[in-house]
Amino acid sequence: MQKRILRYPRLDTVRMVEETIKKYDGDFKKKALWEHLPRKMMYQTYCIAIDYLLYSKKISIDTNGTVGWIFYPANVRDQLLHPELFY
């Protein structure tokens, strides 16, 4: 079954979600984080932005559902020295 997407997020919207996740790193679950966004947006658009950030490996969602920021480009050199960190 194919999903019908009504609205795609704009770049400024994705950046707003990124900054909010960085600010509340590991504090909230997906829905609570959506409620703490500085501007209102449709939940479906928010979910598309979250899916994009998951796909690009900038965020992670743990087993409890907590959203955390995991993209730190300054640490990439150190991470590349440990291939066991990648699947």
C-alpha positions as CSV (number, residue, x, y, z in Angstrom):
1,M,0.0,0.0,0.0
2,Q,1.5,3.3,-1.1
3,K,1.3,6.4,1.2
4,R,-0.1,9.6,-0.2
5,I,2.0,12.5,1.0
6,L,0.1,15.8,1.2
7,R,3.0,18.1,2.1
8,Y,6.8,17.8,2.0
9,P,8.8,19.8,4.4
10,R,10.8,22.8,3.2
11,L,14.5,23.2,4.1
12,D,13.9,25.7,6.8
13,T,11.4,23.3,8.4
14,V,13.8,20.5,8.4
15,R,16.5,22.8,9.9
16,M,14.0,23.8,12.6
17,V,13.4,20.2,13.5
18,E,17.1,19.5,13.5
19,E,17.8,22.5,15.9
20,T,15.0,21.4,18.2
21,I,16.3,17.8,18.3
22,K,19.8,19.2,19.1
23,K,18.4,21.4,21.9
24,Y,16.4,18.6,23.5
25,D,18.8,15.8,22.7
26,G,17.4,12.6,24.3
27,D,14.8,14.4,26.4
28,F,11.6,13.7,24.5
29,K,9.8,11.1,22.4
30,K,8.7,11.8,18.9
31,K,5.3,13.3,19.7
32,A,6.5,15.3,22.7
33,L,9.3,16.7,20.6
34,W,6.7,17.8,18.0
35,E,4.8,19.7,20.7
36,H,8.0,21.6,21.6
37,L,8.8,22.9,18.1
38,P,9.1,26.7,18.0
39,R,6.5,26.9,15.2
40,K,3.5,24.8,14.5
41,M,3.5,22.3,11.7
42,M,1.4,19.4,10.5
43,Y,2.3,16.1,12.2
44,Q,2.5,14.3,8.8
45,T,5.1,16.9,7.6
46,Y,7.0,16.5,10.8
47,C,7.1,12.7,10.4
48,I,8.5,13.1,6.9
49,A,11.3,15.3,8.3
50,I,12.0,12.8,11.0
51,D,12.1,10.0,8.4
52,Y,14.6,12.0,6.4
53,L,16.8,12.6,9.4
54,L,16.7,8.9,10.3
55,Y,17.6,7.9,6.8
56,S,20.5,10.4,6.7
57,K,21.7,9.0,10.1
58,K,21.6,12.3,11.8
59,I,19.2,11.1,14.6
60,S,18.4,7.9,16.3
61,I,15.3,6.7,18.1
62,D,16.1,4.3,21.0
63,T,14.0,1.4,22.2
64,N,12.0,3.7,24.5
65,G,11.2,6.0,21.6
66,T,13.4,8.8,22.7
67,V,14.8,10.9,19.8
68,G,18.5,11.8,20.0
69,W,21.0,13.7,17.8
70,I,23.9,11.5,16.7
71,F,25.5,13.5,13.9
72,Y,28.8,15.1,15.0
73,P,31.0,15.7,12.0
74,A,34.0,16.7,14.2
75,N,34.1,13.2,15.6
76,V,34.0,11.3,12.3
77,R,37.8,10.9,12.1
78,D,37.8,9.2,15.5
79,Q,34.8,7.0,14.5
80,L,36.4,5.9,11.3
81,L,39.2,4.3,13.3
82,H,36.7,1.9,14.8
83,P,35.0,-0.1,12.1
84,E,33.0,-2.2,14.6
85,L,30.8,0.9,15.2
86,F,29.3,0.5,11.7
87,Y,27.0,-2.2,10.6
